Structure formats: structure tokens, C-alpha cells
């Protein structure tokens, strides 16, 4: 009996910790999905070269790493959210610039 109670309590503790660790960032997640979609669309429409798409993808990976670090303590502070927003703004500008430059993929 003691064993099952301690197991249940430890399971509840682990679940509660994992829930706390998932900081709520719906706006950031939405922007990340939107940017990934824009990159995929640029590849399909041949507005992005393979190299441009790779660089933009690496930028998205850096944003995901920064978001993971921001969420590591269970909450995203105002400063961390501002930094992520700035990174997303810069990435959005880069996507726009790369899609609208004169380079096209080879037919």
C-alpha cells in the first residue's frame, strides 16, 4: 500500500513539474509556425534558393534554442519574451528580403 501511494505521489509530482516547465507562449509559437510556412512556400515557389532556405532554417533553429532556454525555468520573463520577439522580427525581415531579392532557384 505504501509503495503504491508513494508511486502515485511521485507520478503526480513529475506531471506537475512538466506542466510548470511548459511556459505559455502561444504568440511566439504562432509566429514560428507562420515563418516556417513562409519558408516552405518560398521553396515551393522557387523564390528561395537552397542556400537561402538553409540559412533561414538555421535562423529558425536558433530561435527555437533561445525559446527552449527561456522556458527552462518554467516561465518566460518579459525580457526573454522581448528578446524572442526581436529575434522573430529579424527573421521575418530576412525571410521577406530573401524571397524578394533577384535570386531564383535554377529551373
C-alpha positions as CSV (number, residue, x, y, z in Angstrom):
1,X,0.0,0.0,0.0
2,X,2.8,2.4,0.9
3,X,4.5,1.6,-2.3
4,X,1.5,2.4,-4.5
5,X,0.8,5.6,-2.6
6,X,4.4,6.8,-2.9
7,X,4.4,5.8,-6.6
8,X,1.2,7.8,-7.2
9,X,2.6,10.8,-5.4
10,X,5.8,10.7,-7.3
11,X,3.9,10.4,-10.6
12,X,1.7,13.4,-9.7
13,X,4.9,15.4,-8.8
14,X,6.6,14.6,-12.1
15,X,3.5,15.5,-14.1
16,X,3.1,18.8,-12.2
17,X,6.7,19.7,-12.8
18,X,6.5,19.0,-16.5
19,X,3.3,21.1,-16.7
20,X,5.0,24.0,-15.0
21,X,8.0,23.7,-17.3
22,X,5.9,24.3,-20.3
23,X,5.7,28.1,-20.3
24,X,2.8,29.6,-22.2
25,X,4.0,31.3,-25.4
26,X,1.2,31.0,-27.9
27,X,2.1,34.2,-29.8
28,X,5.7,33.1,-30.3
29,X,4.7,29.6,-31.3
30,X,2.2,31.0,-33.9
31,X,4.9,33.3,-35.3
32,X,7.3,30.4,-35.6
33,X,4.8,28.3,-37.4
34,X,4.0,31.2,-39.8
35,X,7.6,31.8,-40.6
36,X,8.2,28.1,-41.3
37,X,5.2,28.1,-43.6
38,X,6.6,31.2,-45.4
39,X,10.0,29.4,-45.9
40,X,8.3,26.3,-47.2
41,X,6.2,28.4,-49.6
42,X,9.3,30.2,-50.8
43,X,10.9,26.9,-51.6
44,X,7.9,25.6,-53.5
45,X,7.5,28.8,-55.5
46,X,11.3,28.8,-56.1
47,X,11.6,32.3,-54.6
48,X,14.3,30.9,-52.3
49,X,17.5,29.2,-53.3
50,X,18.6,26.1,-51.4
51,X,21.3,28.1,-49.6
52,X,18.8,30.9,-48.6
53,X,16.4,28.3,-47.3
54,X,19.1,26.6,-45.3
55,X,20.2,29.9,-43.8
56,X,16.7,30.8,-42.9
57,X,16.1,27.4,-41.4
58,X,19.2,27.8,-39.3
59,X,17.9,31.1,-38.0
60,X,14.6,29.4,-37.1
61,X,16.6,26.7,-35.2
62,X,18.4,29.5,-33.2
63,X,15.1,30.9,-32.2
64,X,13.9,27.5,-31.0
65,X,17.0,27.1,-28.9
66,X,16.5,30.6,-27.4
67,X,12.9,29.7,-26.7
68,X,13.9,26.4,-25.0
69,X,16.4,28.3,-22.8
70,X,13.8,30.9,-21.9
71,X,11.3,28.2,-20.9
72,X,13.9,26.2,-19.0
73,X,12.9,27.7,-15.6
74,X,9.2,27.2,-16.2
75,X,8.3,30.8,-17.1
76,X,9.3,33.3,-19.8
77,X,10.1,36.7,-18.4
78,X,9.3,39.9,-20.0
79,X,12.9,40.4,-21.0
80,X,13.1,36.9,-22.6
81,X,9.8,37.4,-24.4
82,X,11.1,40.7,-25.8
83,X,14.3,39.1,-26.9
84,X,12.4,36.3,-28.7
85,X,10.1,38.8,-30.3
86,X,13.1,40.8,-31.6
87,X,14.6,37.5,-33.0
88,X,11.4,36.7,-34.7
89,X,11.1,40.2,-36.1
90,X,14.6,40.0,-37.6
91,X,13.9,36.5,-39.0
92,X,10.7,37.8,-40.6
93,X,12.6,40.6,-42.3
94,X,15.2,38.2,-43.5
95,X,12.5,35.9,-45.0
96,X,10.9,38.8,-46.8
97,X,14.3,40.1,-48.1
98,X,15.4,36.7,-49.4
99,X,12.1,35.9,-51.0
100,X,12.0,39.3,-52.8
101,X,15.6,39.5,-53.9
102,X,16.5,38.9,-57.6
103,X,17.9,35.4,-57.0
104,X,15.8,32.5,-58.1
105,X,16.4,28.8,-57.9
106,X,17.7,27.2,-61.1
107,X,14.8,25.8,-63.2
